[in-house]
């Protein structure tokens, strides 16, 4: 794998902490907004109206489905199960499958321009390098490969000792991209995976499907705190993100969202809301 500087050649980064946001115009802050925000930022970066950005976000009790999940044969039963347990359910517009978010899960979006200069694999590698550097003082054992039995499995699952604590997806819009990672920082990774396992059991049952959905084994997943035997919190990780960004850049800026970015956000939010109408109507 290449190092960060071989992959990312930008010296100024925009830092956005949305871990405690109520957000724009008193709109209720949920995961739909986060995906719309990342799209708006990717467009702004693509047009040269924003520096590359690192954005942090947290959403309590949310299951984010991938586009293929919305096509499960008994999706209504699966979504009803999640909602009955107090989960907000959304379908994202980036790649991947179902993941569980809560207050112990930190999401990081790395938003970069010039997507034609950075392959899909190199984009993933950039995020892997960021996380490895961020945790280098407490572990050098973070590996990137598919963890079979985890939810949302992929070639760039991040694991320690064969147990997954993070997954990466990306979305490309015009000449900008958002590389998104969820980090299970604290809490019980087994319990999160159990909910996703049960969601698939109710949404797929025994029916054959053209798409191959994961057979989730909760024992393949854990939080960083569990894996390292160290009490880590989301607040600790936010500080680590900022220190890593300081090490990887010459300048960090935090300008407010421009009028154009707000317009892009509202347009993308409407698209996300339309995509999620079938899920929202399930009781």
Residue pairs with C-beta under 8 A, 6 or more apart in sequence:
1 125
1 128
1 129
1 144
2 122
2 125
2 129
3 129
4 126
4 129
4 130
4 133
4 248
5 248
7 118
7 122
7 125
7 126
7 129
8 52
8 112
8 126
8 248
10 51
10 52
10 112
10 249
11 249
11 250
11 251
12 51
12 52
12 249
12 250
12 251
12 252
12 253
13 51
13 52
13 53
13 54
13 245
13 248
13 249
13 251
13 252
13 253
14 50
14 51
14 52
14 53
14 54
14 252
14 253
14 254
14 255
15 53
15 54
15 242
15 245
15 252
15 253
15 254
16 41
16 53
16 54
16 55
16 56
16 254
17 55
17 56
17 238
18 29
18 34
18 37
18 55
18 56
18 57
18 58
19 56
19 57
19 58
19 106
19 234
19 238
20 58
21 29
21 57
22 29
23 29
23 33
24 257
24 262
24 265
27 33
27 269
29 59
30 59
30 62
30 88
30 90
31 59
31 62
31 64
31 88
31 90
31 92
31 101
32 90
32 269
32 272
32 273
32 276
33 269
34 57
34 59
34 107
34 109
35 90
35 92
35 93
35 94
35 171
35 268
35 272
36 265
36 268
36 269
36 271
36 272
37 55
37 57
37 265
37 268
38 55
38 109
38 111
38 171
38 178
38 180
39 93
39 171
39 173
39 178
39 264
39 265
39 268
40 257
40 261
40 262
40 264
40 265
40 267
40 268
41 50
41 53
41 55
41 109
41 111
41 176
41 178
41 261
42 111
42 171
42 172
42 173
42 174
42 176
42 177
42 178
43 173
43 174
43 176
43 264
44 50
44 176
44 258
44 260
44 261
44 264
45 51
45 52
45 53
45 111
45 112
45 113
45 176
46 113
46 115
46 173
46 174
46 175
46 176
47 174
48 113
49 258
49 260
49 261
50 258
50 261
51 253
52 110
52 111
52 112
52 113
53 109
53 110
53 111
54 108
54 109
54 110
54 111
54 241
54 245
55 108
55 109
55 111
56 106
56 107
56 108
56 109
56 238
56 241
57 107
57 109
58 101
58 103
58 105
58 106
58 107
58 234
59 88
59 101
59 102
59 107
60 101
60 102
60 103
61 86
61 87
61 88
61 101
61 102
62 87
62 88
62 89
62 90
62 100
62 101
62 102
63 82
63 87
63 88
63 89
63 90
63 98
63 99
63 100
63 101
63 195
63 196
63 199
64 90
64 91
64 92
64 98
64 99
64 101
65 89
65 90
65 91
65 92
65 97
65 98
65 279
66 91
66 92
66 95
66 96
66 97
66 98
66 152
67 91
67 92
67 93
68 97
68 211
68 213
69 75
69 91
69 97
69 98
69 203
69 213
70 91
70 278
70 279
71 211
72 78
72 200
72 203
72 204
72 209
72 213
73 203
73 204
73 205
73 207
73 209
74 202
74 203
74 204
74 205
74 207
75 203
75 279
75 282
76 282
77 202
77 203
78 199
78 200
78 202
78 203
78 204
79 89
79 203
79 279
79 282
80 282
80 283
81 198
81 199
81 202
82 89
82 195
82 199
83 89
83 282
83 283
85 195
87 100
87 195
89 279
89 282
90 272
90 276
90 279
91 275
91 276
91 279
92 169
93 171
93 271
93 272
93 275
94 169
94 170
94 171
94 178
94 180
95 169
95 170
95 171
96 152
96 154
96 167
96 169
97 151
97 152
97 153
97 213
97 214
98 151
98 152
98 196
98 199
98 200
99 151
99 152
99 167
99 182
99 196
100 151
100 192
100 193
100 195
100 196
101 107
101 182
102 187
102 192
103 187
103 234
104 184
104 185
104 186
104 187
104 223
104 234
105 182
105 183
105 184
105 185
105 187
105 192
105 234
106 182
106 183
106 185
106 234
106 237
106 238
106 241
107 180
107 181
107 182
107 183
108 127
108 130
108 180
108 181
108 183
108 241
109 178
109 179
109 180
110 126
110 127
110 130
110 178
110 179
110 180
110 181
111 176
111 177
111 178
111 179
112 118
112 123
112 126
112 176
112 177
112 179
113 175
113 176
114 175
115 123
115 172
115 175
115 176
115 177
116 175
118 126
118 177
120 170
123 170
123 177
123 179
124 144
124 155
124 156
124 168
124 170
124 179
125 156
126 179
127 156
127 168
127 179
127 181
128 142
128 144
128 156
128 158
128 168
130 244
130 248
131 142
131 158
131 166
131 181
131 183
132 142
133 244
133 247
133 248
134 237
134 240
134 241
134 243
134 244
135 142
135 224
135 240
138 228
138 230
139 160
139 228
141 160
141 161
142 158
142 159
142 160
143 158
143 159
143 160
144 155
144 156
144 157
144 158
144 159
145 155
145 156
145 157
145 159
146 153
146 154
146 155
146 157
147 153
147 157
147 159
147 162
147 163
147 164
147 220
147 221
148 220
149 214
149 215
149 216
149 217
149 219
149 220
150 157
150 164
150 167
150 193
150 214
150 216
150 217
150 220
150 221
151 167
151 193
151 196
151 197
151 214
151 216
151 221
152 167
152 169
152 214
153 167
153 214
154 167
154 168
154 169
156 167
156 168
157 164
157 166
157 167
157 168
158 164
158 165
158 166
158 167
158 168
158 181
159 165
160 224
160 227
160 228
161 227
162 220
163 189
163 220
163 221
163 222
163 227
164 189
164 220
164 221
164 222
165 183
165 184
165 189
165 221
165 222
165 223
165 224
165 227
166 181
166 182
166 183
166 184
167 181
167 182
168 179
168 180
168 181
169 179
169 180
169 181
170 177
170 178
170 179
170 180
171 177
171 178
171 180
183 224
183 237
184 192
184 221
184 222
184 223
184 224
185 223
185 224
185 225
185 232
185 233
185 234
185 236
185 237
186 223
186 224
186 225
186 231
186 232
186 233
186 234
187 223
187 225
188 223
188 226
189 218
189 221
189 222
189 223
189 226
190 218
190 219
190 221
190 222
191 218
192 221
193 216
193 217
193 218
193 220
193 221
194 218
196 216
197 216
197 217
197 218
200 213
200 214
200 215
200 216
204 213
224 230
224 232
225 231
225 232
242 252
245 252
246 252
257 265
